[in-house]
Amino acid sequence: MSAYAKRLWLEEDLGDDYRWSYRVSAVLFSGRSSYQEVDLVETPTWGKVLLLDGKMQSTEADEQVYHELLVHPPLLHHTNPKRVYIMGGGEGATAREVLRHRSVEEVVMVDIDKVVTDICSEHLERNISAFRDPRLRLINDDARLQLEAAADASFDVIISDLADPLDGGPCYQLYTQEFYRTVVMRKLAPGGIFIAQSGPAGFLSCREVFTSINATLRSVFPSVIPYVQHIPSFCDAWGYTMAFTDPTQVPLSAELMDTRIEDRIDHLPLRFLDGETFTGLRQLNKVVRTALTNETEIYTVATARFIHGAGVNCRAAA
């Protein structure tokens, strides 16, 4: 390794007055697409790291935890998931986990940024087979427009694996009540399930966007299940919000979830998720529970909340 490479460190702003840094051993891609800054780097600590608008999105070290928790709970809670729609998910890992389910016949993945899908399909070895799976239909376009355009299509599960809501970023309008009510709910088949990655959910950070996203989904869906897991590369606990269209749907018991994992999923074992783990993730701490209960603000374009940072379009305007 050159002396220069040994001195190359990447800094990421986590707040107005603090940041963290990690050493970069190789830069695989660094550029700006029409929508965001895109970087894919190799690091000694995290392996390959994907960053969008300067924020770490995924690392080889812990992405399987994040993606197992995003994908498998909704698919396991569904009685027989066959058609799945992924909003975002450009690195391919969400599709990879969906395609492990034997019942799945079609996955439509819509990520707006072809730069992201191209570099990830080339450089992220874990996900190459997912990009090549004949059940996957990859579309580089606006996820909302494509979902609305699917006039005769409905989906058993819709997964929101969008980038975090950043001021000026490309995704925050897909966290709104209007979108959930007029698009997502209408495109779910009877008994369909929606899942969203919902941002930081620690006891200091849960009010940034997590509680508002949860309240917004509660205003649209009859039953909503939040759960939280610490993701080391995100430097925080991370929130997920699963929404059922069937008001009688309840979380699976640990035993039933384990049975469905064995019966439905290929390439076992899962790295992180099992029934007992999922039961534990739903036991939120007092601060987060209280914040969820007390949250009244619904996420709209006019009242949008953002996590720290800014998208390319916002910075360009500034």
C-alpha positions as CSV (number, residue, x, y, z in Angstrom):
1,M,0.0,0.0,0.0
2,S,1.3,3.4,-0.8
3,A,2.1,6.0,1.8
4,Y,-0.7,8.1,0.4
5,A,-3.3,5.3,0.9
6,K,-2.2,4.8,4.5
7,R,-3.0,8.5,5.1
8,L,-6.4,8.5,3.4
9,W,-9.2,9.0,5.9
10,L,-12.9,9.6,5.2
11,E,-14.8,11.9,7.6
12,E,-18.6,11.7,8.0
13,D,-20.6,14.4,9.7
14,L,-23.0,12.9,12.2
15,G,-24.2,16.2,13.7
16,D,-23.5,19.9,13.7
17,D,-20.7,19.5,16.1
18,Y,-19.4,15.9,15.8
19,R,-18.1,13.5,13.2
20,W,-16.3,10.2,12.9
21,S,-13.6,9.0,10.5
22,Y,-12.3,5.7,9.2
23,R,-9.3,4.8,7.0
24,V,-9.8,4.2,3.3
25,S,-7.6,1.6,1.7
26,A,-9.0,2.0,-1.8
27,V,-11.5,4.1,-3.7
28,L,-13.5,2.0,-6.1
29,F,-15.8,4.8,-7.3
30,S,-16.3,8.5,-6.4
31,G,-18.5,10.8,-8.4
32,R,-21.7,12.6,-8.6
33,S,-24.8,11.3,-10.4
34,S,-27.8,13.4,-11.4
35,Y,-29.3,12.8,-7.9
36,Q,-26.6,12.5,-5.3
37,E,-22.9,12.1,-4.5
38,V,-21.9,8.4,-4.8
39,D,-18.8,6.8,-3.3
40,L,-17.8,3.2,-3.0
41,V,-14.6,2.6,-1.0
42,E,-12.7,-0.2,0.6
43,T,-11.8,0.1,4.3
44,P,-9.9,-2.2,6.7
45,T,-12.6,-2.0,9.4
46,W,-15.8,-2.2,7.4
47,G,-14.9,-3.8,4.1
48,K,-16.5,-2.2,1.1
49,V,-18.6,0.8,2.1
50,L,-21.3,2.6,0.0
51,L,-21.9,6.2,0.7
52,L,-24.6,8.5,-0.7
53,D,-24.4,12.2,-0.1
54,G,-21.5,11.5,2.2
55,K,-23.5,9.3,4.5
56,M,-22.6,5.6,5.0
57,Q,-25.4,3.5,3.6
58,S,-24.0,0.0,3.8
59,T,-20.9,-1.9,4.8
60,E,-19.8,-5.5,4.2
61,A,-19.2,-5.8,8.0
62,D,-22.9,-5.4,9.1
63,E,-25.1,-5.0,6.0
64,Q,-26.5,-8.5,6.4
65,V,-28.0,-7.6,9.8
66,Y,-29.7,-4.5,8.4
67,H,-31.0,-6.3,5.4
68,E,-32.2,-9.4,7.2
69,L,-34.3,-7.2,9.5
70,L,-35.7,-5.1,6.6
71,V,-36.7,-8.1,4.4
72,H,-37.5,-11.2,6.4
73,P,-40.0,-10.0,9.0
74,P,-42.5,-8.8,6.4
75,L,-42.1,-11.7,4.1
76,L,-42.3,-14.2,7.0
77,H,-45.5,-12.5,8.3
78,H,-47.1,-12.7,4.9
79,T,-49.0,-16.0,4.3
80,N,-47.5,-16.6,0.8
81,P,-45.4,-13.7,-0.6
82,K,-45.1,-14.0,-4.4
83,R,-44.7,-10.4,-5.7
84,V,-42.5,-7.9,-4.0
85,Y,-41.7,-4.3,-4.8
86,I,-38.5,-2.6,-3.6
87,M,-38.2,1.1,-3.5
88,G,-34.5,2.0,-3.6
89,G,-32.2,-0.8,-2.6
90,G,-29.7,0.0,-5.3
91,E,-26.9,-2.0,-3.8
92,G,-28.8,-5.2,-4.5
93,A,-28.7,-6.6,-0.9
94,T,-32.4,-6.2,-0.3
95,A,-33.2,-8.0,-3.5
96,R,-30.7,-10.7,-2.5
97,E,-32.6,-11.4,0.8
98,V,-36.0,-11.3,-0.9
99,L,-34.9,-13.8,-3.5
100,R,-34.0,-16.3,-0.8
101,H,-37.7,-16.9,-0.2
102,R,-38.9,-19.9,-2.3
103,S,-42.4,-18.5,-2.7
104,V,-41.2,-15.3,-4.4
105,E,-41.9,-15.3,-8.2
106,E,-41.2,-11.7,-9.1
107,V,-39.2,-8.8,-7.5
108,V,-39.6,-5.3,-9.0
109,M,-36.7,-3.1,-7.7
110,V,-36.9,0.6,-8.6
111,D,-33.9,2.7,-7.8
112,I,-33.6,6.1,-9.3
113,D,-29.9,6.1,-9.6
114,K,-28.3,4.0,-12.4
115,V,-24.9,5.0,-11.2
116,V,-25.5,3.2,-7.9
117,T,-26.9,0.0,-9.4
118,D,-24.2,-0.2,-12.0
119,I,-21.3,0.1,-9.5
120,C,-22.9,-2.2,-7.0
121,S,-23.7,-4.9,-9.5
122,E,-20.0,-4.8,-10.5
123,H,-18.2,-4.4,-7.2
124,L,-20.4,-6.0,-4.5
125,E,-19.8,-9.8,-4.9
126,R,-22.5,-10.9,-2.5
127,N,-25.1,-9.3,-4.6
128,I,-24.1,-10.1,-8.1
129,S,-26.3,-13.2,-8.3
130,A,-29.3,-11.2,-7.2
131,F,-28.8,-8.7,-10.1
132,R,-28.7,-11.7,-12.5
133,D,-31.7,-13.6,-11.0
134,P,-34.4,-13.9,-13.7
135,R,-37.1,-13.1,-11.0
136,L,-35.6,-9.6,-10.5
137,R,-36.8,-6.8,-12.7
138,L,-34.6,-3.7,-12.1
139,I,-35.8,-0.3,-13.2
140,N,-33.8,2.9,-12.9
141,D,-36.6,5.5,-12.4
142,D,-38.6,7.2,-9.8
143,A,-40.1,4.6,-7.4
144,R,-43.3,6.5,-6.9
145,L,-44.0,6.9,-10.7
146,Q,-43.3,3.3,-11.4
147,L,-45.5,2.1,-8.5
148,E,-48.3,4.4,-9.7
149,A,-47.8,3.2,-13.3
150,A,-48.3,-0.5,-12.4
151,A,-52.0,-0.1,-13.2
152,D,-53.0,-3.7,-13.1
153,A,-50.4,-4.9,-10.6
154,S,-50.6,-5.4,-6.8
155,F,-47.8,-6.6,-4.5
156,D,-47.8,-8.8,-1.5
157,V,-45.0,-6.9,0.1
158,I,-43.6,-3.4,-0.6
159,I,-40.2,-2.6,0.9
160,S,-39.0,1.0,1.4
161,D,-35.2,0.8,1.4
162,L,-34.8,4.4,0.5
163,A,-31.9,6.7,1.5
164,D,-32.5,8.7,4.7
165,P,-34.7,11.8,4.4
166,L,-32.2,14.6,3.8
167,D,-33.1,18.2,3.0
168,G,-32.5,18.4,-0.7
169,G,-32.1,14.6,-1.1
170,P,-34.1,12.6,-3.6
171,C,-36.2,10.5,-1.2
172,Y,-37.9,12.4,1.5
173,Q,-41.2,12.8,-0.3
174,L,-41.7,9.0,-0.3
175,Y,-42.0,9.1,3.5
176,T,-45.2,11.2,3.5
177,Q,-48.7,10.4,4.5
178,E,-50.0,11.3,1.1
179,F,-47.7,8.8,-0.6
180,Y,-48.5,6.0,1.9
181,R,-52.2,6.6,1.6
182,T,-52.7,7.2,-2.1
183,V,-50.0,5.0,-3.6
184,V,-48.6,2.3,-1.3
185,M,-51.9,1.3,0.4
186,R,-53.6,1.0,-3.0
187,K,-50.8,-1.1,-4.5
188,L,-50.8,-3.7,-1.8
189,A,-52.8,-6.9,-2.4
190,P,-55.3,-8.0,0.3
191,G,-53.2,-9.0,3.3
192,G,-50.3,-7.1,2.0
193,I,-47.5,-5.8,4.2
194,F,-45.4,-2.6,4.0
195,I,-42.0,-2.1,5.6
196,A,-39.8,1.0,5.8
197,Q,-36.4,1.6,7.1
198,S,-37.2,4.5,9.4
199,G,-34.0,6.2,10.4
200,P,-32.1,6.6,13.7
201,A,-34.1,5.2,16.7
202,G,-31.9,5.6,19.7
203,F,-33.1,7.3,22.8
204,L,-31.3,10.5,21.8
205,S,-32.2,10.4,18.1
206,C,-35.6,8.7,17.8
207,R,-37.4,12.0,17.4
208,E,-35.5,13.1,14.3
209,V,-37.7,11.1,11.9
210,F,-38.5,7.7,13.4
211,T,-41.4,8.7,15.6
212,S,-42.9,10.9,12.8
213,I,-42.6,8.1,10.2
214,N,-44.3,5.7,12.7
215,A,-47.1,8.2,13.5
216,T,-47.6,8.7,9.7
217,L,-47.9,5.0,9.0
218,R,-50.3,4.6,12.0
219,S,-52.5,7.3,10.4
220,V,-52.8,5.2,7.2
221,F,-52.5,1.5,8.2
222,P,-54.7,-0.4,10.8
223,S,-51.7,-2.1,12.5
224,V,-48.1,-0.9,12.7
225,I,-45.2,-2.7,14.4
226,P,-42.0,-0.8,15.1
227,Y,-38.7,-2.5,16.0
228,V,-35.1,-1.3,16.6
229,Q,-31.6,-2.7,16.3
230,H,-28.2,-1.2,16.8
231,I,-26.2,-1.0,13.5
232,P,-22.6,-0.4,14.3
233,S,-21.7,1.3,11.0
234,F,-24.6,3.7,11.5
235,C,-23.4,4.7,15.0
236,D,-26.9,4.4,16.4
237,A,-29.9,2.2,16.9
238,W,-31.9,1.9,13.7
239,G,-35.6,1.9,13.3
240,Y,-37.9,-0.3,11.2
241,T,-41.7,0.1,10.8
242,M,-43.8,-2.7,9.5
243,A,-47.4,-2.0,8.6
244,F,-50.2,-4.5,8.0
245,T,-53.2,-4.0,5.8
246,D,-55.1,-6.7,7.7
247,P,-56.2,-5.3,11.1
248,T,-56.2,-8.8,12.6
249,Q,-52.6,-9.5,11.8
250,V,-50.3,-9.8,14.9
251,P,-46.6,-10.4,15.3
252,L,-45.5,-14.0,14.9
253,S,-44.5,-16.0,17.9
254,A,-40.9,-16.8,18.2
255,E,-41.7,-20.5,17.5
256,L,-43.8,-19.8,14.4
257,M,-41.2,-17.4,13.0
258,D,-38.5,-20.1,13.4
259,T,-40.7,-22.6,11.7
260,R,-41.3,-20.3,8.7
261,I,-37.6,-19.5,8.4
262,E,-36.8,-23.2,8.1
263,D,-39.7,-23.9,5.7
264,R,-39.4,-20.9,3.4
265,I,-35.9,-19.6,3.1
266,D,-32.9,-20.9,1.1
267,H,-29.3,-20.7,2.1
268,L,-29.8,-21.0,5.8
269,P,-28.9,-20.2,8.5
270,L,-29.7,-16.5,8.6
271,R,-26.8,-14.6,10.1
272,F,-28.8,-12.6,12.7
273,L,-32.5,-13.0,12.7
274,D,-34.5,-15.7,14.5
275,G,-37.8,-15.8,16.3
276,E,-36.4,-14.9,19.7
277,T,-34.3,-12.1,18.3
278,F,-37.4,-10.5,16.6
279,T,-39.4,-10.8,19.8
280,G,-36.6,-8.9,21.6
281,L,-36.3,-6.2,18.9
282,R,-39.9,-5.2,19.5
283,Q,-39.2,-4.6,23.2
284,L,-38.4,-0.9,23.0
285,N,-36.9,1.1,25.8
286,K,-39.0,3.5,27.8
287,V,-37.7,6.7,26.1
288,V,-38.4,5.4,22.6
289,R,-41.8,3.9,23.6
290,T,-42.9,7.2,25.2
291,A,-41.7,9.2,22.2
292,L,-43.7,6.9,19.8
293,T,-46.8,7.2,22.0
294,N,-46.6,11.0,22.2
295,E,-45.7,11.8,18.6
296,T,-48.5,13.6,16.8
297,E,-46.7,15.1,13.8
298,I,-47.6,13.5,10.5
299,Y,-44.8,13.5,7.9
300,T,-45.9,15.6,4.9
301,V,-43.9,17.5,2.3
302,A,-44.8,20.7,4.2
303,T,-43.9,19.3,7.6
304,A,-41.0,17.0,6.6
305,R,-38.3,16.2,9.2
306,F,-34.7,15.5,8.1
307,I,-31.8,13.8,9.7
308,H,-28.5,15.7,9.8
309,G,-27.0,16.4,6.4
310,A,-28.1,17.7,3.0
311,G,-28.6,16.3,-0.4
312,V,-26.6,17.3,-3.5
313,N,-29.5,19.5,-4.8
314,C,-29.7,21.4,-1.5
315,R,-25.9,22.0,-1.4
316,A,-25.8,23.1,-5.0
317,A,-28.6,25.6,-4.4
318,A,-26.7,27.0,-1.4
